[in-house]
Amino acid sequence: MQFCSIYSGSSGNCLYVGTEKTRLLIDAGLTGKKIESGLIEIGVSPSEIKGILITHEHDDHIKAAGILSRRYNIPIYANTNTWNAIYGVIGEVKLHNIKVFQGFDGFEIGDIYIKPFKIPHDAVDPVGYSFYHSNKKVSIATDIGYASDEVKDNIKDSDFILLESNHDVEMLKVGPYPYYLKRRVLSDKGHLSNEDCGKAIVDIINSRLKKVMLGHLSKTNNYPELALRTVISVLEMNGIKDGKDLIIDIAHRDRVGRVQTV
């Protein structure tokens, strides 16, 4: 499998997972033009995308889903509650491109097996996803208020994980957000901090896990160097060495990342 963060952050989210036969997007929370140019930058034609998988209904995850579906005849996959929430927002989608999955049963798109799982966030029915192909597993878990047992159970035994490292708690506390928004971010249905991201990695690490990419960084309450330094510090305090036991990388908020081969 290949993975690429097209964009990942509080300003918009779009991730790519693909094989030689099947190419998918997870969320489409930027303009259609930005996503198209991001895909072309990594050598993928937007017309090759076989599905857009939605994690939840917030605008930074669905903004261009309808646009891309209409432009390239792409199916959109979401659970029942999320589809009900986005249906009147993303514009008309052809009936054959409305793909509704139930609960947390796995399903296939082409040669990729996909397993959705519940995440703690303030949306109607938010999910993360794990992707399986040729004995490899890639997992994506962002927009999580805390690293629940359910999240950790689903992402463990992955070869590659994109995990939320949204904010530095002290930056958030003294920053410009209004009080209600600070409470939301810090709540169990908000976003995962840098330190808690590191602790979650400690809880799930095993010999199979090779790389963790830190995603969904806040523009206001974080910056890449701080997220990286904080997570690596937590790992080192638990005897895990970056670059030796595990590679930690950043999914950038404002630019297309490198294509990762898993």
C-alpha positions as CSV (number, residue, x, y, z in Angstrom):
1,M,0.0,0.0,0.0
2,Q,0.9,3.6,-0.4
3,F,-0.2,6.4,1.9
4,C,0.1,10.2,1.5
5,S,-1.2,13.1,3.5
6,I,-2.5,15.5,0.9
7,Y,-3.4,17.9,3.8
8,S,-3.9,17.3,7.5
9,G,-4.8,19.9,10.0
10,S,-7.4,22.2,11.5
11,S,-7.7,24.0,8.1
12,G,-8.7,21.0,6.1
13,N,-8.1,17.2,5.7
14,C,-7.6,14.9,2.8
15,L,-5.6,11.6,2.9
16,Y,-4.7,9.1,0.2
17,V,-4.4,5.4,0.5
18,G,-3.8,3.2,-2.6
19,T,-2.6,0.1,-4.3
20,E,-1.8,-0.4,-7.9
21,K,-5.4,-1.3,-8.5
22,T,-7.4,0.7,-6.0
23,R,-7.0,4.4,-5.0
24,L,-8.9,6.0,-2.2
25,L,-9.3,9.3,-0.4
26,I,-10.1,9.6,3.3
27,D,-12.1,12.9,3.7
28,A,-12.1,15.8,1.3
29,G,-12.1,18.9,3.5
30,L,-10.5,21.5,1.2
31,T,-11.4,22.9,-2.2
32,G,-11.7,20.6,-5.0
33,K,-8.9,22.4,-6.8
34,K,-6.5,21.9,-3.9
35,I,-7.2,18.2,-3.7
36,E,-6.9,17.8,-7.4
37,S,-3.5,19.5,-7.5
38,G,-2.3,17.6,-4.5
39,L,-3.2,14.3,-6.2
40,I,-1.5,15.3,-9.4
41,E,1.6,16.3,-7.4
42,I,1.9,12.7,-6.2
43,G,1.2,11.2,-9.6
44,V,-2.4,10.2,-9.1
45,S,-5.1,11.3,-11.5
46,P,-8.3,12.4,-9.6
47,S,-10.3,10.3,-12.1
48,E,-8.5,7.2,-10.7
49,I,-10.0,7.6,-7.2
50,K,-12.4,4.7,-6.5
51,G,-14.0,6.1,-3.3
52,I,-14.0,8.9,-0.8
53,L,-14.4,7.6,2.8
54,I,-15.8,10.2,5.2
55,T,-14.8,10.1,8.9
56,H,-17.4,12.6,10.1
57,E,-19.5,15.6,8.9
58,H,-17.4,18.6,10.0
59,D,-16.6,21.0,7.1
60,D,-12.8,20.5,7.3
61,H,-13.5,16.9,6.3
62,I,-16.3,17.1,3.7
63,K,-15.9,20.5,1.9
64,A,-15.2,19.1,-1.6
65,A,-16.6,15.6,-1.3
66,G,-19.7,16.4,-3.3
67,I,-17.7,18.4,-5.9
68,L,-15.2,15.6,-6.5
69,S,-18.0,13.0,-6.6
70,R,-19.9,14.9,-9.3
71,R,-16.8,15.8,-11.3
72,Y,-15.2,12.4,-11.4
73,N,-18.2,10.0,-10.7
74,I,-16.6,8.9,-7.4
75,P,-18.6,7.0,-4.7
76,I,-18.8,8.5,-1.2
77,Y,-18.7,6.1,1.7
78,A,-20.1,6.9,5.1
79,N,-22.1,5.4,7.9
80,T,-25.9,6.0,8.1
81,N,-25.8,8.8,10.6
82,T,-22.9,10.6,8.9
83,W,-24.6,10.4,5.5
84,N,-27.8,11.9,7.0
85,A,-25.7,14.7,8.3
86,I,-23.8,15.5,5.1
87,Y,-26.6,14.8,2.6
88,G,-28.0,18.3,2.5
89,V,-24.6,20.0,2.8
90,I,-22.4,18.5,0.0
91,G,-24.9,19.0,-2.8
92,E,-26.5,16.4,-5.1
93,V,-24.7,13.1,-5.4
94,K,-25.8,10.5,-7.9
95,L,-27.7,7.6,-6.3
96,H,-25.1,5.0,-7.3
97,N,-22.4,7.0,-5.6
98,I,-24.1,7.0,-2.2
99,K,-22.5,4.2,-0.4
100,V,-23.7,3.6,3.2
101,F,-22.1,1.2,5.5
102,Q,-23.6,-0.1,8.7
103,G,-21.9,-0.2,12.1
104,F,-18.3,-1.3,12.2
105,D,-18.3,-4.3,9.9
106,G,-15.5,-4.3,7.4
107,F,-16.0,-4.0,3.6
108,E,-13.9,-4.1,0.5
109,I,-13.2,-1.5,-2.2
110,G,-11.2,-3.2,-5.0
111,D,-8.3,-5.0,-3.4
112,I,-8.4,-3.0,-0.1
113,Y,-10.3,-4.3,3.0
114,I,-11.5,-1.4,5.2
115,K,-12.5,-1.6,8.8
116,P,-14.2,1.4,10.3
117,F,-14.0,1.9,14.1
118,K,-15.6,4.3,16.6
119,I,-13.7,7.4,17.7
120,P,-14.6,9.9,20.5
121,H,-15.4,13.2,18.9
122,D,-18.3,15.7,18.9
123,A,-19.9,14.5,15.7
124,V,-23.0,12.4,15.0
125,D,-21.2,9.1,14.5
126,P,-17.5,9.6,13.8
127,V,-15.1,6.9,12.7
128,G,-11.5,6.1,12.0
129,Y,-10.4,3.5,9.5
130,S,-7.9,0.7,9.1
131,F,-6.9,-0.5,5.7
132,Y,-5.6,-4.0,4.9
133,H,-3.8,-5.2,1.8
134,S,-1.2,-8.0,1.3
135,N,-0.7,-8.6,5.0
136,K,-0.1,-4.9,5.6
137,K,-2.2,-2.6,7.8
138,V,-2.5,1.2,7.7
139,S,-4.6,3.0,10.3
140,I,-5.9,6.5,10.5
141,A,-7.2,8.1,13.8
142,T,-7.7,11.8,14.1
143,D,-10.3,14.0,15.7
144,I,-10.2,12.0,18.9
145,G,-10.8,13.5,22.3
146,Y,-8.8,10.8,23.9
147,A,-7.2,7.5,22.9
148,S,-10.0,5.2,23.9
149,D,-9.5,1.5,24.4
150,E,-11.5,1.0,21.2
151,V,-9.2,3.3,19.2
152,K,-6.1,1.6,20.5
153,D,-7.5,-1.9,20.0
154,N,-8.2,-1.1,16.3
155,I,-4.9,0.6,15.4
156,K,-2.6,-1.8,17.2
157,D,-0.8,-4.3,15.0
158,S,-0.6,-1.7,12.3
159,D,2.5,-1.3,10.1
160,F,1.8,2.5,9.7
161,I,-0.4,4.9,11.6
162,L,-1.5,8.5,11.2
163,L,-2.5,9.6,14.7
164,E,-3.7,13.0,15.8
165,S,-1.3,15.3,17.6
166,N,-3.5,18.3,17.5
167,H,-2.3,20.8,20.2
168,D,0.0,21.7,22.9
169,V,-2.1,22.0,26.1
170,E,-0.3,25.1,27.4
171,M,-0.4,26.9,24.1
172,L,-4.1,26.2,23.9
173,K,-4.8,27.4,27.5
174,V,-3.0,30.8,27.0
175,G,-4.0,31.2,23.3
176,P,-6.7,33.3,21.6
177,Y,-9.5,30.7,21.5
178,P,-12.6,31.7,23.4
179,Y,-13.2,29.7,26.6
180,Y,-16.0,27.5,25.2
181,L,-13.7,26.4,22.3
182,K,-10.8,25.7,24.6
183,R,-13.1,23.5,26.7
184,R,-14.3,21.7,23.5
185,V,-10.8,20.9,22.3
186,L,-9.7,19.7,25.8
187,S,-12.8,17.6,26.3
188,D,-13.1,13.8,25.8
189,K,-14.9,14.6,22.4
190,G,-12.4,17.2,21.3
191,H,-8.8,16.6,20.0
192,L,-5.8,14.7,21.1
193,S,-2.8,16.7,22.6
194,N,0.8,16.1,21.7
195,E,1.5,14.5,25.0
196,D,-1.5,12.2,24.9
197,C,-0.5,11.2,21.4
198,G,2.9,10.1,22.7
199,K,1.3,8.1,25.5
200,A,-1.1,6.4,23.1
201,I,1.9,5.3,20.9
202,V,3.6,3.9,24.0
203,D,0.4,1.8,24.8
204,I,0.2,0.2,21.3
205,I,3.8,-0.1,20.1
206,N,5.0,-3.5,19.1
207,S,7.6,-4.9,16.7
208,R,5.3,-4.6,13.7
209,L,4.7,-0.9,13.9
210,K,7.4,0.9,11.8
211,K,6.2,4.4,11.5
212,V,3.7,6.9,13.1
213,M,2.8,10.1,11.3
214,L,1.5,12.9,13.5
215,G,-1.6,14.5,12.0
216,H,-4.3,17.2,12.3
217,L,-2.0,19.7,13.9
218,S,-3.7,22.9,15.0
219,K,-2.7,26.1,13.2
220,T,-3.1,28.2,16.3
221,N,-2.2,25.9,19.2
222,N,0.7,23.8,17.8
223,Y,3.6,23.8,15.4
224,P,5.3,20.8,13.8
225,E,8.6,21.0,15.7
226,L,6.8,21.2,19.1
227,A,4.6,18.2,18.2
228,L,7.5,16.1,17.1
229,R,9.7,17.1,20.1
230,T,6.9,16.4,22.6
231,V,6.0,13.0,21.2
232,I,9.6,11.9,20.9
233,S,10.2,13.0,24.5
234,V,7.3,10.9,25.8
235,L,8.6,7.9,23.8
236,E,12.2,8.3,25.1
237,M,10.9,8.5,28.7
238,N,9.5,5.0,28.0
239,G,12.6,3.6,26.5
240,I,11.5,4.0,22.8
241,K,14.1,5.6,20.5
242,D,13.0,7.6,17.5
243,G,14.7,6.3,14.3
244,K,15.6,3.0,15.9
245,D,12.5,1.5,17.5
246,L,10.1,3.7,15.6
247,I,10.1,6.5,13.0
248,I,8.0,9.6,13.9
249,D,7.0,12.0,11.1
250,I,4.7,14.9,10.5
251,A,1.7,15.3,8.3
252,H,1.8,18.9,7.3
253,R,-1.3,21.2,7.5
254,D,-0.4,23.3,4.5
255,R,1.4,21.1,2.0
256,V,1.4,17.7,0.4
257,G,3.5,15.1,2.1
258,R,5.8,12.5,0.8
259,V,4.3,9.2,-0.5
260,Q,4.9,6.5,2.1
261,T,5.2,2.9,0.9
262,V,3.9,0.3,3.4
